[in-house]
Amino acid sequence: MLARPLRPLPWASPETASADAARPNAPTDDVRAEEQRLVVAARGGDERALAAIYKRYRPRVFSVVARMIGGAEAEEVTQEVFLRAFRGLDRFRAEAQLSTWLYRIAVNASLTERARRATERSRRAPDTEADGLAAPGTSDGDPALRARLEAALAAPPPGYRAVLVLHDIEGLEHEEIGRVLDCRVGTSKSQLHKARAKMRELLASAAPRDQR
Protein backbone atom coordinates (compact mmCIF):
# COMPACT_ATOMS: atom_id res chain seq x y z
CA MET A 1 0.00 0.00 0.00
CA LEU A 2 1.28 3.45 -0.85
CA ALA A 3 1.91 6.13 1.67
CA ARG A 4 -0.90 8.64 1.30
CA PRO A 5 -3.94 9.69 -0.77
CA LEU A 6 -3.24 11.26 -4.14
CA ARG A 7 -4.37 14.32 -6.03
CA PRO A 8 -6.31 13.87 -9.29
CA LEU A 9 -3.83 12.95 -12.02
CA PRO A 10 -3.94 15.20 -15.11
CA TRP A 11 -2.94 12.41 -17.48
CA ALA A 12 -5.41 9.85 -16.10
CA SER A 13 -8.51 11.60 -17.38
CA PRO A 14 -8.96 13.72 -20.54
CA GLU A 15 -11.23 16.06 -18.61
CA THR A 16 -8.38 17.06 -16.28
CA ALA A 17 -5.53 16.84 -18.78
CA SER A 18 -4.55 20.50 -18.50
CA ALA A 19 -5.53 21.14 -14.91
CA ASP A 20 -3.11 21.48 -12.03
CA ALA A 21 -4.44 20.52 -8.62
CA ALA A 22 -3.64 22.56 -5.54
CA ARG A 23 -0.03 22.41 -4.40
CA PRO A 24 1.14 21.82 -0.84
CA ASN A 25 1.84 24.97 1.12
CA ALA A 26 5.41 26.20 1.16
CA PRO A 27 7.25 25.49 4.42
CA THR A 28 6.92 28.21 7.02
CA ASP A 29 9.83 29.76 8.87
CA ASP A 30 8.89 27.65 11.90
CA VAL A 31 9.08 24.46 9.84
CA ARG A 32 12.47 25.44 8.41
CA ALA A 33 13.72 26.28 11.90
CA GLU A 34 12.55 22.91 13.17
CA GLU A 35 14.27 21.17 10.25
CA GLN A 36 17.52 22.94 11.03
CA ARG A 37 17.24 22.06 14.71
CA LEU A 38 16.75 18.40 13.84
CA VAL A 39 19.66 18.41 11.39
CA VAL A 40 22.04 20.01 13.88
CA ALA A 41 21.03 17.51 16.56
CA ALA A 42 21.25 14.58 14.15
CA ARG A 43 24.76 15.64 13.06
CA GLY A 44 25.71 15.37 16.71
CA GLY A 45 24.45 11.78 16.87
CA ASP A 46 21.15 12.50 18.62
CA GLU A 47 19.15 9.33 17.98
CA ARG A 48 15.85 11.05 18.77
CA ALA A 49 16.54 13.64 16.07
CA LEU A 50 17.44 10.91 13.57
CA ALA A 51 14.24 9.06 14.45
CA ALA A 52 12.19 12.26 14.10
CA ILE A 53 13.59 12.95 10.61
CA TYR A 54 12.88 9.37 9.56
CA LYS A 55 9.33 9.42 10.93
CA ARG A 56 8.52 12.79 9.35
CA TYR A 57 9.90 12.17 5.86
CA ARG A 58 9.74 8.41 5.42
CA PRO A 59 6.18 8.39 3.91
CA ARG A 60 7.15 10.92 1.22
CA VAL A 61 10.41 9.18 0.39
CA PHE A 62 8.71 5.78 0.20
CA SER A 63 5.99 7.22 -2.04
CA VAL A 64 8.54 8.55 -4.55
CA VAL A 65 10.59 5.36 -4.52
CA ALA A 66 7.55 3.09 -4.90
CA ARG A 67 6.37 5.00 -7.95
CA MET A 68 9.83 5.12 -9.48
CA ILE A 69 10.73 1.44 -9.11
CA GLY A 70 7.58 -0.39 -7.98
CA GLY A 71 6.59 -1.78 -4.61
CA ALA A 72 8.70 -4.94 -4.42
CA GLU A 73 12.01 -3.31 -3.41
CA ALA A 74 10.64 0.08 -2.35
CA GLU A 75 11.11 -0.52 1.37
CA GLU A 76 14.72 -1.65 0.92
CA VAL A 77 15.57 1.34 -1.28
CA THR A 78 13.81 3.70 1.16
CA GLN A 79 16.04 2.41 3.96
CA GLU A 80 19.07 2.98 1.71
CA VAL A 81 17.94 6.56 1.10
CA PHE A 82 17.93 7.34 4.80
CA LEU A 83 21.25 5.59 5.35
CA ARG A 84 22.79 7.78 2.64
CA ALA A 85 21.12 10.88 4.07
CA PHE A 86 22.25 10.28 7.65
CA ARG A 87 25.79 9.52 6.52
CA GLY A 88 25.83 12.69 4.44
CA LEU A 89 24.21 15.17 6.84
CA ASP A 90 27.43 17.20 6.93
CA ARG A 91 26.85 17.95 3.22
CA PHE A 92 23.33 19.29 3.77
CA ARG A 93 23.28 23.06 3.20
CA ALA A 94 21.40 25.12 5.77
CA GLU A 95 19.66 27.24 3.10
CA ALA A 96 18.17 24.15 1.43
CA GLN A 97 14.90 22.45 2.31
CA LEU A 98 15.38 19.07 3.95
CA SER A 99 12.55 17.46 1.99
CA THR A 100 14.08 18.65 -1.32
CA TRP A 101 17.44 17.16 -0.37
CA LEU A 102 15.81 13.84 0.59
CA TYR A 103 13.80 13.79 -2.65
CA ARG A 104 17.04 14.15 -4.61
CA ILE A 105 18.62 11.23 -2.78
CA ALA A 106 15.42 9.18 -3.30
CA VAL A 107 15.32 9.85 -7.05
CA ASN A 108 19.02 9.06 -7.44
CA ALA A 109 18.68 5.84 -5.46
CA SER A 110 15.65 4.86 -7.54
CA LEU A 111 17.48 5.52 -10.81
CA THR A 112 20.40 3.43 -9.56
CA GLU A 113 18.02 0.58 -8.74
CA ARG A 114 16.37 0.82 -12.17
CA ALA A 115 19.79 0.71 -13.84
CA ARG A 116 20.71 -2.35 -11.78
CA ARG A 117 17.50 -4.06 -12.89
CA ALA A 118 18.17 -3.19 -16.51
CA THR A 119 21.62 -4.75 -16.27
CA GLU A 120 20.18 -7.90 -14.73
CA ARG A 121 17.50 -8.13 -17.43
CA SER A 122 20.14 -7.86 -20.14
CA ARG A 123 21.79 -10.98 -18.70
CA ARG A 124 18.66 -13.10 -18.67
CA ALA A 125 15.36 -13.57 -20.45
CA PRO A 126 13.36 -10.32 -20.95
CA ASP A 127 11.13 -9.36 -18.05
CA THR A 128 8.37 -6.79 -17.71
CA GLU A 129 9.29 -3.50 -16.06
CA ALA A 130 5.73 -3.06 -14.82
CA ASP A 131 5.98 -6.04 -12.44
CA GLY A 132 5.37 -4.90 -8.88
CA LEU A 133 4.45 -1.33 -9.76
CA ALA A 134 1.72 0.30 -7.75
CA ALA A 135 -0.83 2.24 -9.75
CA PRO A 136 -1.47 5.62 -8.05
CA GLY A 137 -4.85 5.89 -6.44
CA THR A 138 -6.39 2.86 -8.12
CA SER A 139 -5.95 0.11 -5.54
CA ASP A 140 -9.69 -0.11 -4.90
CA GLY A 141 -10.86 0.70 -8.42
CA ASP A 142 -11.19 -1.00 -11.77
CA PRO A 143 -8.55 -3.77 -12.04
CA ALA A 144 -8.27 -3.20 -15.80
CA LEU A 145 -7.60 0.51 -15.25
CA ARG A 146 -5.08 -0.35 -12.57
CA ALA A 147 -3.20 -2.61 -14.97
CA ARG A 148 -3.20 0.08 -17.66
CA LEU A 149 -1.89 2.68 -15.21
CA GLU A 150 0.82 0.32 -13.97
CA ALA A 151 2.04 -0.36 -17.49
CA ALA A 152 1.79 3.28 -18.58
CA LEU A 153 3.62 4.61 -15.51
CA ALA A 154 6.45 2.15 -16.17
CA ALA A 155 6.89 3.29 -19.77
CA PRO A 156 8.29 6.87 -19.72
CA PRO A 157 12.09 7.31 -19.66
CA PRO A 158 13.49 7.72 -16.12
CA GLY A 159 13.82 11.52 -16.36
CA TYR A 160 10.24 11.97 -17.56
CA ARG A 161 8.99 9.56 -14.96
CA ALA A 162 10.77 11.40 -12.15
CA VAL A 163 9.18 14.72 -13.15
CA LEU A 164 5.78 13.05 -13.51
CA VAL A 165 5.99 11.48 -10.06
CA LEU A 166 7.32 14.60 -8.34
CA HIS A 167 4.85 17.01 -9.97
CA ASP A 168 1.62 15.14 -10.62
CA ILE A 169 1.76 12.73 -7.68
CA GLU A 170 3.88 14.38 -4.99
CA GLY A 171 2.72 17.91 -5.82
CA LEU A 172 6.07 19.68 -6.13
CA GLU A 173 6.36 22.94 -8.05
CA HIS A 174 8.74 23.08 -11.02
CA GLU A 175 11.17 25.29 -9.09
CA GLU A 176 11.60 22.61 -6.43
CA ILE A 177 11.74 19.83 -9.04
CA GLY A 178 14.58 21.76 -10.67
CA ARG A 179 16.46 21.70 -7.38
CA VAL A 180 15.74 17.99 -6.86
CA LEU A 181 16.79 16.94 -10.37
CA ASP A 182 19.41 19.67 -10.87
CA CYS A 183 17.73 20.92 -14.04
CA ARG A 184 16.20 24.15 -15.33
CA VAL A 185 12.56 24.98 -14.66
CA GLY A 186 11.93 24.98 -18.41
CA THR A 187 13.37 21.49 -18.69
CA SER A 188 11.10 20.26 -15.93
CA LYS A 189 8.04 21.77 -17.63
CA SER A 190 9.02 20.33 -21.01
CA GLN A 191 9.60 16.85 -19.61
CA LEU A 192 6.30 16.96 -17.73
CA HIS A 193 4.42 17.94 -20.89
CA LYS A 194 6.02 15.09 -22.85
CA ALA A 195 5.49 12.59 -20.03
CA ARG A 196 1.79 13.49 -19.71
CA ALA A 197 1.32 13.16 -23.46
CA LYS A 198 3.02 9.76 -23.41
CA MET A 199 0.88 8.62 -20.50
CA ARG A 200 -2.35 9.65 -22.23
CA GLU A 201 -1.22 7.93 -25.43
CA LEU A 202 -0.38 4.71 -23.62
CA LEU A 203 -3.59 4.72 -21.58
CA ALA A 204 -5.66 5.32 -24.71
CA SER A 205 -3.95 2.57 -26.68
CA ALA A 206 -4.39 0.11 -23.82
CA ALA A 207 -8.10 0.89 -23.34
CA PRO A 208 -10.73 -1.59 -24.54
CA ARG A 209 -12.00 -0.73 -28.03
CA ASP A 210 -15.44 0.24 -26.76
CA GLN A 211 -13.86 2.87 -24.46
CA ARG A 212 -11.72 4.61 -27.11
Secondary structure as UniProt FT lines:
FT   TURN            10..12
FT   HELIX           14..16
FT   TURN            17..18
FT   HELIX           29..43
FT   TURN            44..45
FT   HELIX           47..69
FT   TURN            72..73
FT   HELIX           74..87
FT   HELIX           89..91
FT   TURN            94..95
FT   HELIX           98..122
FT   TURN            129..132
FT   TURN            136..137
FT   TURN            139..140
FT   HELIX           143..154
FT   HELIX           158..164
FT   HELIX           165..169
FT   HELIX           174..181
FT   HELIX           185..206
FT   HELIX           209..211
//
